[in-house]
Amino acid sequence: MDILGFIIICVKVLAVFAGTMLAILAMIYAERRVSAFMQGRIGPNRVGPKGLLQPLADGIKFLTKEDIIPDGVDKPIFILSPAIVLIPALMTFAVIPFGSNISLFGRNISLQVADVNVGILYILALTSIGVYGIVLAGWSSNNKYSMLGGLRSAAQLISYELAMGLAIVSIILLDGSLKLNDIVSSQQGSLFSWYIFKQPLAFLIFLIATYAETNRLPFDMAEAEQELIGGYHTEYSSMKFAMFFMAEYANMITAAALTVTLFFGGWDIPFVDESSLGLVGGLLSILSFIVKMGFFLFLFIWTRWTFPRFRYDQLMKLGWKVMLPLALLNIFITAGYLTVAAFV
C-alpha cells in the first residue's frame, strides 16, 4: 500500500469515529428534547442555545466526578468491563458502507472503512462480544442487583440474537453474499428493489430484535430501574458509567445503520444514479444514508417513551415462542420461493 492509500484509510477511520461520537452527543440531546416534547416539558435549555451544549456539559461532569470503586469488587474485571462493552460498539460501524464511491486524487474511494467478504458475520460477532462486558460488570460488582442485570442481559441476547440472525439469513438467501456492499448494490435502481418490500416479515423481526439487542425499552430488563436500581452498572460512577452510556448509543447507531443497509437500500436514492453525479452524487448518498438512519434513531426514542417495559416472562415468550418460529417460517418460505424460481 502506498502512502496516499494509507492516508485515505486513516482519514476514513477518523471520519467514522468522529461521526459516531458526534452522533452519540446528538442522540443524548435528542433523547432529552424528544422525551420532553412527548411529556409536555421543556427539556435542557440552559447550557448553550436551546441547550445544545448540554451533552458536552454532561461529558465534562463525568470526567471530573470522583471515580469510586466499592469494596469487595473484582477490581481488574470491574475496571475492564466498560471497555469490553464500548470498544466493540465503536468498531462495528467499520464495515458499513455509508455512501457511494467517489473519485478524488485520481482514485476511486469507497465510503467504507473496510470492505470485507464477511461483513455481516463481523457485525454479529462484535455485537455478541459486548454482552460479555455487561455480564462481567454485573458479576465483578459484588452486587445482587448488578448480577441479576448481567444474567438478564445474557439471556435476552441469546433469545433475540437467534431471531435476528435468522432474519438476516433470509436476506443472504436472496442476495447470495455476506458483503454489505453487495447487498446495497442489489437494492439499487428502484424503490421496490429495497428488501423491505421483499422481506417485510424479516424486517419486522430484525427491528424488534435490535431493540432487545441494544437493551432499549421495552426490552431494558438488564437495567430496569424500578426492579434493579440500574442493573449491571449500579456500582459504576464517573467515566466508567459514561462508557456504558456511550456504548448503548453507539449500538443504537450501528443498529439503525444496519437496518438501513439491509432493508432500505443503504445510501441508495431511488431513481437516481449517484455514480454519474461524481462528488455531488457521493455527498447526496451520504446525506440519504444519514436521513434514513436518523429516522430509525428517532424511532428508538419514540418507542422508549411510548411502550411500557415487558415482564421478564413476556420477554422470553416473545423471543422463543413468537420471534423464533416466525423467523424460521420466513426462511422456509424464502428458500421455497427461490427453489421454485430456479426451476421455472
C-alpha positions as a printed Julia matrix, in Angstrom:
344×3 Matrix{Float64}:
   0.0     0.0     0.0
   1.33    3.44   -0.93
   1.4     6.45    1.41
  -1.65    8.12   -0.15
  -3.71    4.95    0.24
  -2.69    4.7     3.89
  -3.62    8.35    4.48
  -7.05    7.8     2.87
  -7.72    4.83    5.16
  -6.67    6.85    8.22
  -8.94    9.73    7.19
 -11.9     7.35    6.78
 -11.25    5.78   10.19
 -11.05    9.19   11.86
 -14.14   10.43    9.99
 -16.22    7.41   11.03
 -15.01    7.64   14.65
 -15.66   11.4    14.84
 -19.05   10.97   13.16
 -20.05    8.25   15.61
 -19.02   10.34   18.62
 -20.9    13.37   17.3
 -23.93   11.18   16.65
 -23.74    9.93   20.26
 -23.78   13.53   21.53
 -26.67   14.36   19.19
 -28.62   11.31   20.4
 -28.14   12.25   24.06
 -29.53   15.7    23.27
 -32.33   14.37   21.04
 -33.4    11.8    23.65
 -33.94   14.56   26.19
 -35.64   17.01   23.85
 -37.97   14.44   22.25
 -38.92   12.92   25.6
 -39.57   16.44   26.97
 -41.77   17.23   23.96
 -43.76   14.0    24.38
 -44.27   14.7    28.09
 -45.13   18.39   27.72
 -41.84   19.58   29.26
 -39.15   21.96   28.04
 -36.06   19.8    28.39
 -32.46   21.1    28.54
 -32.43   24.8    27.64
 -29.72   26.43   29.77
 -26.3    25.3    28.52
 -25.79   26.81   25.07
 -28.5    27.89   22.6
 -31.59   25.71   23.11
 -29.49   23.53   25.44
 -27.3    22.25   22.57
 -24.19   22.13   24.76
 -25.85   20.04   27.5
 -24.28   16.74   26.29
 -20.84   18.41   26.39
 -21.54   19.65   29.92
 -22.54   16.12   30.93
 -19.29   14.76   29.5
 -17.24   17.27   31.49
 -19.2    16.35   34.61
 -18.44   12.64   34.15
 -14.74   13.36   33.57
 -14.44   15.46   36.73
 -16.51   13.32   39.11
 -14.75   11.05   41.61
 -14.2     7.51   40.33
 -15.44    5.28   43.16
 -14.51    1.58   43.27
 -16.56   -0.17   46.0
 -15.07   -2.65   48.43
 -15.39   -6.3    47.52
 -15.36   -5.92   43.74
 -13.09   -7.89   41.43
 -11.06   -4.81   40.58
  -9.33   -5.79   37.28
 -12.57   -7.09   35.7
 -14.61   -4.25   37.22
 -12.32   -1.71   35.51
 -12.05   -3.61   32.22
 -15.78   -4.34   31.7
 -16.83   -0.87   30.43
 -14.11   -1.04   27.77
 -15.28   -4.52   26.7
 -18.74   -3.02   26.13
 -17.66    0.25   24.44
 -14.85   -0.85   22.1
 -16.87   -3.43   20.08
 -19.73   -0.91   19.88
 -17.38    1.62   18.22
 -15.79   -0.98   15.92
 -18.95   -2.37   14.31
 -19.51    0.62   12.02
 -16.24   -0.11   10.19
 -17.83   -2.44    7.62
 -21.0    -0.45    6.91
 -20.96    1.46    3.57
 -22.29    4.96    4.26
 -22.1     6.36    0.71
 -21.36    5.57   -2.92
 -17.84    5.58   -4.3
 -16.27    8.96   -5.07
 -13.3     9.94   -7.24
 -10.6    12.02   -5.55
  -6.89   12.44   -6.32
  -7.3    10.14   -9.3
  -8.57    7.3    -7.12
 -11.92    5.59   -6.73
 -12.56    5.85   -2.98
 -15.2     3.69   -1.32
 -17.06    5.36    1.55
 -16.48    2.45    3.88
 -13.61    1.78    6.27
 -13.26   -1.94    5.44
 -14.97   -3.86    2.66
 -14.7    -7.43    3.97
 -16.3   -10.53    2.46
 -17.99  -11.48    5.73
 -19.21   -8.05    6.83
 -22.45   -9.37    8.33
 -20.62  -12.03   10.36
 -18.17   -9.37   11.56
 -21.03   -7.26   12.94
 -22.81  -10.22   14.57
 -19.54  -11.37   16.18
 -18.71   -7.95   17.64
 -22.22   -7.33   18.95
 -22.02  -10.7    20.71
 -18.8    -9.67   22.48
 -20.44   -6.64   24.1
 -22.69   -8.79   26.3
 -19.59  -10.31   27.93
 -18.73   -6.85   29.23
 -22.22   -6.48   30.69
 -22.16   -9.92   32.34
 -18.65   -9.36   33.73
 -19.65   -5.9    35.0
 -22.59   -7.42   36.86
 -20.55  -10.31   38.28
 -17.48   -8.28   39.3
 -19.55   -5.59   41.08
 -20.33   -7.94   44.01
 -23.89   -6.64   44.0
 -27.0    -8.8    43.65
 -28.83   -6.22   41.52
 -25.86   -5.89   39.16
 -25.56   -9.67   38.91
 -29.24  -10.07   38.07
 -28.91   -7.38   35.4
 -25.95   -9.16   33.82
 -27.75  -12.52   33.8
 -30.86  -10.97   32.29
 -28.81   -9.36   29.55
 -27.14  -12.66   28.64
 -30.47  -14.5    28.48
 -32.03  -11.7    26.45
 -29.16  -11.64   23.95
 -29.33  -15.41   23.39
 -33.11  -15.28   22.96
 -33.2   -12.49   20.39
 -29.89  -12.92   18.57
 -31.21  -16.19   17.13
 -34.24  -14.46   15.62
 -32.09  -11.57   14.37
 -29.58  -13.92   12.74
 -32.34  -15.89   11.02
 -33.91  -12.67    9.73
 -30.54  -11.76    8.2
 -30.26  -15.26    6.7
 -33.34  -14.56    4.58
 -31.56  -11.51    3.12
 -28.45  -13.6     2.47
 -30.58  -16.19    0.65
 -31.93  -13.51   -1.67
 -28.61  -11.76   -2.24
 -26.17  -14.66   -2.11
 -23.49  -12.59   -0.38
 -22.28  -11.63    3.1
 -20.74   -8.37    1.81
 -22.75   -5.33    2.8
 -21.68   -3.52   -0.38
 -23.2    -6.3    -2.48
 -26.44   -6.13   -0.5
 -26.68   -2.38   -1.09
 -25.88   -2.8    -4.81
 -28.68   -5.36   -5.17
 -31.21   -2.82   -3.92
 -30.35   -0.03   -6.36
 -32.36    1.05   -9.37
 -35.88    1.19   -7.97
 -37.68    1.88   -4.73
 -39.26   -1.59   -4.86
 -35.82   -3.18   -5.1
 -35.37   -2.46   -1.4
 -35.57   -5.62    0.68
 -38.22   -4.09    2.96
 -40.7    -4.87    0.16
 -39.32   -8.36   -0.48
 -38.83   -9.34    3.17
 -41.34   -7.4     5.32
 -41.54  -10.15    7.95
 -37.75  -10.36    8.22
 -37.64   -6.58    8.67
 -40.2    -6.66   11.47
 -38.33   -9.47   13.27
 -34.99   -7.7    12.8
 -36.34   -4.37   14.05
 -37.8    -5.85   17.22
 -34.61   -7.84   17.85
 -32.47   -4.69   17.58
 -34.4    -3.16   20.47
 -33.69   -6.25   22.56
 -30.03   -6.37   21.48
 -29.46   -2.74   22.48
 -31.29   -3.11   25.84
 -33.73   -0.36   24.97
 -37.3    -0.06   26.19
 -39.47   -2.05   26.12
 -36.59   -4.55   26.46
 -34.4    -2.81   29.08
 -34.68   -5.7    31.55
 -30.93   -5.6    32.23
 -31.13   -2.21   33.95
 -34.81   -1.91   34.93
 -34.6     0.93   37.45
 -37.81    0.0    39.29
 -36.53   -3.52   39.93
 -32.71   -3.48   39.77
 -31.8     0.15   40.6
 -29.62    0.35   37.49
 -28.75   -3.27   36.85
 -25.25   -4.1    35.68
 -23.94   -0.52   36.07
 -25.35    0.14   39.56
 -21.89    0.31   41.18
 -20.25    2.36   38.43
 -19.55    6.07   38.53
 -17.61    8.77   36.7
 -16.27    7.93   33.23
 -16.84    4.19   33.61
 -20.58    4.78   33.85
 -20.35    7.16   30.88
 -18.72    4.4    28.82
 -21.75    2.16   29.32
 -23.95    5.1    28.36
 -21.92    5.79   25.21
 -21.9     2.11   24.24
 -25.7     1.99   24.32
 -25.99    4.9    21.92
 -23.17    3.59   19.7
 -25.04    0.27   19.44
 -28.23    2.14   18.54
 -26.39    4.0    15.77
 -24.96    0.75   14.39
 -28.36   -0.97   14.61
 -30.02    1.89   12.71
 -27.25    1.89   10.07
 -27.5    -1.89    9.62
 -31.3    -1.7     9.3
 -30.93    0.9     6.55
 -28.24   -1.16    4.81
 -30.13   -4.45    4.85
 -33.69   -3.32    4.16
 -33.77    0.27    2.88
 -31.18    0.32    0.12
 -28.35    1.7     2.26
 -27.2     5.01    0.79
 -29.28    4.5    -2.38
 -31.58    7.29   -3.56
 -34.43    5.77   -5.6
 -34.38    6.57   -9.34
 -31.08    8.48   -9.01
 -27.75    7.23  -10.35
 -25.35    8.62   -7.74
 -22.23    7.38   -9.51
 -22.97    9.53  -12.58
 -23.02   12.72  -10.47
 -19.42   12.41   -9.27
 -18.6    14.11   -5.97
 -22.11   15.62   -5.71
 -23.58   12.13   -6.02
 -21.29   10.89   -3.26
 -22.36   13.7    -0.93
 -26.03   13.09   -1.74
 -25.64    9.4    -0.98
 -24.1    10.22    2.43
 -26.99   12.61    3.14
 -29.51    9.94    2.1
 -27.89    7.43    4.46
 -27.89    9.9     7.36
 -31.57   10.81    6.85
 -32.65    7.16    6.75
 -30.54    6.35    9.79
 -31.91    9.39   11.63
 -35.47    8.11   11.17
 -34.67    4.82   12.9
 -32.79    6.58   15.69
 -35.86    8.74   16.24
 -37.91    5.53   16.28
 -35.72    4.23   19.14
 -36.55    7.33   21.18
 -40.22    7.35   20.21
 -40.63    3.71   21.23
 -38.91    4.27   24.57
 -41.41    6.91   25.64
 -44.45    5.14   24.2
 -44.41    1.49   25.32
 -44.15    0.07   28.86
 -41.48   -2.46   29.8
 -42.21   -6.16   29.26
 -42.33   -8.53   32.17
 -39.45  -10.99   32.03
 -41.69  -13.95   31.21
 -43.3   -11.94   28.4
 -39.87  -11.07   27.0
 -38.82  -14.72   26.92
 -42.14  -15.86   25.48
 -41.94  -13.31   22.66
 -38.38  -14.32   21.81
 -38.77  -18.1    21.84
 -42.45  -18.74   21.03
 -43.14  -15.92   18.55
 -39.99  -14.42   17.02
 -38.0   -17.65   16.51
 -40.84  -19.65   14.84
 -41.7   -16.7    12.59
 -38.05  -16.29   11.58
 -37.78  -20.0    10.74
 -41.04  -19.86    8.78
 -39.77  -16.87    6.82
 -36.58  -18.76    5.87
 -38.58  -21.77    4.67
 -40.85  -19.55    2.57
 -37.88  -17.66    1.1
 -35.95  -20.84    0.33
 -39.05  -22.44   -1.2
 -39.66  -19.41   -3.41
 -36.05  -19.38   -4.63
 -36.14  -23.12   -5.32
 -39.34  -22.82   -7.38
 -38.0   -19.74   -9.19
 -34.81  -21.64  -10.13
 -36.82  -24.36  -11.91
 -39.32  -22.08  -13.65
